């Protein structure tokens, strides 16, 4: 039986093998870059082809100046076994850009195709509602994304309802699940807006959101869709098709949910504006009524005065026609046998004549009649 060795002895033996193998020193490897991350001046990334991937580390400060996710590159370096963590990585001392990777080429091809079809046109974008009460979220039921959206939404407004439609966010079949979820939520009557979300990752990790099936499902959706895929620097096909792009899932919640205090302030301003408008309206009505009343009183007084004057004229005219007024001026009225006598020839000398004056009546016997 072989004697046991320690972990350190094993690690040292592995490291010596790699260091002693001259064929592995300063070799050139071609592959597609993904999973880039930067820590201080050290760049960590992976290199892959159709079958496998390796971990790489680059200590050259400006080595990744023009390199991005999906680029096809040739790296020069040597394998390095890091004994403390037991991790094997390829230590890159030089990196040369060979061209865009296959995934990125597919991304550009699909983007160009959909652009020519007009699927990205602003004229197709739907308006995001102002008063959102329920948000449908398409993402994984696990992980931080759904919790971030719920936490931010409820912090801003506890009354907001979040409906989760759980899906795979990467891997085989993820795009079909996402497209099916969009189609399902599109027919939900009580959902105001849909958020398609996931955390950041490499171009390969986000690939489900760069597929034609997801793009067309997003375009056909009846509800407004907000894409919140990856980090602020990540762009996917769904970003161009959706009605609004949020840089992160948390930012999507910030954009969609009106803060409760802001909502209350808005309602207060509306009430104050209404109260002010109502007060102005009643003030104007009161002023108009007051003016009309004063005008009515003034016009009424003038009307009464004019009518009093007219009545005075009529009274004066009637006074002139009053028989008593005529008698007071020295005239008299004669009657004989209850009949008015207005001509001398009508007087009967055989009967008495009644002479009416303004203060009494005289009865006389006519002796003779002389005509003028």
Secondary structure, 3 states (H helix, E strand, C coil): CCCCCCHHHHHHHHHHHHHHCHHHCCEEEEEEEEEEEEECCEEEEEEECCCCEEEEEECCCCCCCCCCCCEEEEEEEEEEEECCCCEEEEEEEEEEEEEECHHHHHHHHHHHHHHHHCCCCHHHCCCCCCCCCEEEEEECCCCHHHHHHHHHHHHHCCCCEEEEEECCCCCCCHHHHHHHHHHHHHCCCCCCEEEEEECCCCCCCCHHHHCHHHHHHHHHCCCEEEEEECCCCCCCHHHHHCCEECCCHHHHHHHHCCCHHHHHHHHHHHHHHHHHHHHHHHHHHHHHHHHHHHHHHHHHHHHHHHHHHHHHHHHHHHHHHCHHHHHHCCCCEEEECCEEECCHHHCCCCCEEEEEECCEEEEEECCCCCCC
